């Protein structure tokens, strides 16, 4: 994927939205997301047990949702919950809305955010609904 500069976001996290827009473009181009029920973005220093996560997410499979896994009331800009951290989870239907139903062009903004906040805001705008689950 194409590189992009990483700055500091308005939330004092990595301002990496431009970079991750390029990553998501590569994910679409490769196309494997279309054959899975969930797309999971995992930081390189995270440990993930796929079978456990799959079982945990099963009740939300088949719906256009993403997981808000951080419930911190210090995150006032997000109303206390957001998709944040080392694991991000979104359904096939969520990714389809982003890739095929206008998300790519409708969400070509908010580069001042970190990629997790940017994607969460984008999903809300295109009709992908959050499920709050801090256990993910």
C-alpha positions as CSV (number, residue, x, y, z in Angstrom):
1,X,0.0,0.0,0.0
2,X,1.0,3.6,-0.5
3,X,2.8,5.3,2.4
4,X,1.4,8.5,4.0
5,X,2.6,10.9,6.7
6,X,1.7,10.2,10.3
7,X,1.2,13.3,12.4
8,X,-0.4,14.0,15.8
9,X,-4.2,13.8,15.9
10,X,-6.4,16.4,17.7
11,X,-6.8,13.8,20.4
12,X,-3.0,13.5,20.9
13,X,-2.9,10.1,19.3
14,X,-1.2,9.1,16.0
15,X,-2.7,11.1,13.2
16,X,-2.6,8.1,10.9
17,X,-5.9,8.4,9.0
18,X,-4.3,9.1,5.6
19,X,-2.1,6.0,6.0
20,X,-5.0,3.8,7.0
21,X,-7.2,5.0,4.1
22,X,-4.4,3.6,2.0
23,X,-4.4,0.4,4.0
24,X,-8.1,-0.1,3.6
25,X,-7.8,0.6,-0.2
26,X,-5.3,-2.3,-0.3
27,X,-7.6,-4.5,1.7
28,X,-10.3,-3.8,-0.8
29,X,-8.0,-4.5,-3.8
30,X,-6.8,-7.8,-2.4
31,X,-10.5,-8.7,-1.8
32,X,-10.3,-11.4,0.9
33,X,-12.5,-9.3,3.2
34,X,-15.4,-10.3,1.0
35,X,-15.1,-14.0,1.9
36,X,-15.1,-13.5,5.7
37,X,-17.8,-12.7,8.2
38,X,-15.6,-10.3,10.1
39,X,-12.6,-8.1,9.3
40,X,-10.3,-7.7,12.3
41,X,-7.5,-5.1,12.4
42,X,-4.9,-6.1,15.0
43,X,-1.9,-4.1,16.1
44,X,1.4,-6.0,15.7
45,X,2.0,-6.2,19.4
46,X,-1.4,-7.7,20.2
47,X,-2.2,-11.4,20.9
48,X,-5.5,-12.6,19.5
49,X,-7.2,-16.0,19.9
50,X,-9.3,-16.1,16.7
51,X,-11.6,-19.0,17.9
52,X,-12.5,-17.2,21.1
53,X,-13.1,-13.9,19.3
54,X,-15.2,-15.6,16.6
55,X,-17.4,-17.2,19.3
56,X,-17.7,-13.9,21.2
57,X,-18.7,-11.9,18.1
58,X,-21.2,-14.5,16.8
59,X,-24.4,-12.7,18.0
60,X,-23.5,-9.7,15.8
61,X,-22.5,-11.6,12.7
62,X,-24.5,-10.7,9.6
63,X,-25.4,-7.2,10.7
64,X,-23.7,-3.9,9.5
65,X,-21.9,-3.3,12.8
66,X,-18.5,-2.5,14.3
67,X,-17.4,-3.0,17.8
68,X,-16.8,-0.1,20.1
69,X,-14.3,-1.7,22.5
70,X,-13.2,1.2,24.6
71,X,-15.6,2.5,27.2
72,X,-13.7,5.4,28.8
73,X,-15.6,8.4,30.1
74,X,-12.4,10.4,29.7
75,X,-13.0,10.2,25.9
76,X,-15.5,13.0,26.0
77,X,-15.2,13.6,22.2
78,X,-16.8,10.3,21.6
79,X,-19.4,10.3,24.4
80,X,-17.4,7.9,26.4
81,X,-17.2,4.9,24.0
82,X,-15.4,4.3,20.7
83,X,-13.5,1.8,18.6
84,X,-10.0,2.2,19.9
85,X,-6.9,0.1,20.8
86,X,-5.1,-2.9,19.5
87,X,-8.1,-4.8,18.1
88,X,-10.8,-3.4,15.8
89,X,-13.6,-5.6,14.6
90,X,-16.1,-4.9,11.8
91,X,-18.6,-7.2,10.0
92,X,-18.5,-8.1,6.3
93,X,-21.7,-5.9,5.9
94,X,-19.9,-3.0,7.5
95,X,-16.9,-3.3,5.1
96,X,-19.3,-3.7,2.2
97,X,-21.0,-0.4,3.1
98,X,-17.6,1.3,3.3
99,X,-16.2,-0.2,0.1
100,X,-19.2,-0.5,-2.1
101,X,-21.9,1.9,-0.9
102,X,-20.1,5.3,-0.9
103,X,-18.0,5.1,2.3
104,X,-14.7,5.6,0.5
105,X,-15.7,9.0,-0.9
106,X,-18.1,10.1,1.8
107,X,-15.4,9.6,4.5
108,X,-12.7,11.4,2.6
109,X,-12.4,13.9,5.5
110,X,-11.5,14.1,9.3
111,X,-7.8,13.5,8.7
112,X,-7.2,15.3,12.0
113,X,-8.4,12.1,13.8
114,X,-6.5,8.9,14.5
115,X,-7.6,6.1,12.2
116,X,-9.8,4.4,14.8
117,X,-11.8,7.5,15.6
118,X,-11.9,8.3,11.8
119,X,-13.3,4.9,10.9
120,X,-15.8,4.9,13.7
121,X,-17.1,8.3,12.6
122,X,-17.2,7.1,9.0
123,X,-19.1,4.0,9.9
124,X,-21.8,6.0,11.7
125,X,-22.1,8.3,8.7
126,X,-22.7,5.5,6.3
127,X,-25.2,3.5,8.4
128,X,-22.9,1.1,10.2
129,X,-23.9,0.9,13.8
130,X,-21.7,0.5,16.8
131,X,-22.0,-2.3,19.3
132,X,-20.4,-1.4,22.6
133,X,-18.3,-4.4,23.9
134,X,-15.3,-3.5,26.0
135,X,-14.4,-7.2,26.3
136,X,-13.1,-7.2,22.7
